[in-house]
């Protein structure tokens, strides 16, 4: 009975993983519509410096990640902050989706959302506006914040649902560069390699920093 139970658990987990991979795109597409509505009502001008925004976000930088512990027996919205220490797909607040594959032992990826009121840097002229909450992504190795996840140690992909009638692209902001000794000076949003698949836009997310869907 013990071995049969373990086999049953493994089969259930496998089926659950397959279901998540098939449905995560549909999930973010539905929840993103609600997010865009809220963002549109509260849209503000994007401007500012990294120093001002860093004061607002810095308390979260100093803590190493902990495992998600959802309460059983209840249906809740996807959490606004997630931790991935193993392969899988997780929704970040129903706004973006993080997929992790081939993750080496010792690595954990923490992702959380920030409203555009926490704007950092400048959006290049002519590319449009931020279309959803920003996803801040932090990579830890044995509890220490690191600049990047080497491709040989795992692959991370961040996805957003695209907005109808909008031309959008994924952008990256090197928010944690000064803290990690990887950058000096004031950064700006830089375009990322963007893969469009129907109503979903995805980009590799191997670097600690802020990711956003920007378009017009």
N, C-alpha and C positions, 0 to 999 in steps of 0.2 A: 504493500500500500504506500509506503514512503516513497519508493522510486517512481510509482505511478503518479503520485501527487506532484513530484518534482517535474516529471515529463509533462504533466498537464499544465503546470505553471509556465514552463518554457514555451509550449505551443501557444498558450494564451498571450504571452508576451510578444511572441513573433507575430501573431495575427494583429495585435494591437499596434505594433510598429508599422506594419504594412498599411493599416488603415490610416494612421497619422500621415504617412508619406503621400497617400492618395488624396487626403482631404485637407491638408494644411493650406493649399492654395485657395481652396474655396472658402476656408475659414477667414483668412486675412482679407479676401475680397469683400466679404459681407461686413465684417467689423470695421473695415477701413472707411466705408461709406459714412458710418456714424461719426468716425473721428474727423473726417474732412468737414462735415457739417459744423462740428464744434469749433474746429480751427478757423473756418471761414468767418464765424461770428466774432472771433476774438483776434482777428489778424492785426498785427502791429508791424511797424517798420523794423527791418533788421539792421542793426548797427551796434557798435560797441567794441570793446577790447577784450582780449582773452583774460586779462587780469580781473576785470569786473565779474565776468561770468565764473571764473575759477573759484571765487569766494563762495558762490552759490552752490557749486557742485563738489568742492573739495572735501567736505566731510565724508562722502562716500568713497573717496579715493583711498583713504587710510585703512580700510578694513578689508581683510581677506574674505573670500566668498564662503557662504554657507549653503547647505543643500536646501532646496525647496521642500517644504513639508505641508502640502495641502491637506486640509481637513477632509477625512473620508465621509461619504454619505451626503455631500452637498454639492450643488452645481453653482460654480462661481465663474465670473469673467476671468480670462487669462491674466496672470499676475503682471503688474507693471515692471517687475524686476525678476529676472530668471537667472539660474546658474546651471551651466552645462559642464559636467565633469566626465561625460561619456558620450558616445555617439547617439544621435537622435535629432528630432525636430521639435522646437518649442516656439510657441507664440509669445511675443513680448507685448503684453497689454492689448492683444488683438489688433495691433497696428503694424508690427513687422514680425518676421519669422526668421529664426536662426536655425540653420541646419549644420550639424557637426558630424564629420565622418573621419574615420581612421585616427582618432585622437589618442596620442601617446599618454601613458600613465604620468601623473603629476601635473597635468594641465587642467585648468578650469577656465571657462569663459563666462563672464558676468555681463548681462545686457540689461539696460534700464532706459526708460523714456524720459524726455524732458520737453516741455512745451517750448514753443519758439520765443517765449518771453525770456528764456535763458540763451538768447542769441549770442553767438561768439563770432568774431571776425566779420568778414564781408563776403557777400555773394557777388560773383563776377557780374558785370553789367550785361544785360541782355539775355541772361539764362532763365530768368523768371523768379519764382518765389518757392519757399519751402512748402510742400504740399501736405505734410503730415508731421507729427511729433518726431523729434530727432531721436535716434537710437544711439546711446552711449554704450560703447563696448570696451570691456577691460579684460585683458588676458593675464592670467596668473600661472606661475610655474612654482609648484610646491609652496603656495601661499604668498609668493612675491609678485608684485605687479611687474610685467615685462612689456617690452615694446611690441613684440610680434610673436605670432605662432609660425615657426618655420614650416614650410609646406610638407617637409618629410615627417613632421610630428603631428600633422593633422590638417584638415581642410575645414574652413568655416565659410558659410555663405549666408548673406543677409538679404531678405526679400521684402518688398513692399508691393501691395496691390496698386496698380496704376490708376490714374483718375481719368474717367471718360472725357474725351475731347481735349486732353492735355498731352503735350509732348514733354516727357519727363526723363530724367537721367539720375543715376546715383552719384552722390558727391561725398567727399571725405574731408574732415577737419582735424588736423593734428593737435587736438586739445591737450593731450598728455605729454607731448614732445618735450617741453622744457623740464617737466618733473622727472622725466626719464633720461635727460641728457642727450636727446636725439635732435633737438632743434633750438635755434635761437631766432629772435625776431618775431614779428607778427605774421601768423599764417593767414590763409584764406581758404575758402571752400575750393577743393580741386576735384575735377571730374574723375570718376572711377570707371573701370571696365564694367559696362552694364549689359546684362543679358536679358532680353525681353522674350517672354514666353506667354503669349496671349495677353492676359490682364495682369501679369506679374512681372516686376522688374527686380533682378537679382544682381548682386556683386560679391566678389570675394571679400571676406572680412577677416584678414589675417593680421591686421594691425590694431593696436589699442588706440581708440579715438572715437570721434563722433561721425555718424553716418546719417545722411538725409536724402530724401527724394525731392528733387528740385526740378521745376518745369514751368511751363506757361501755356 
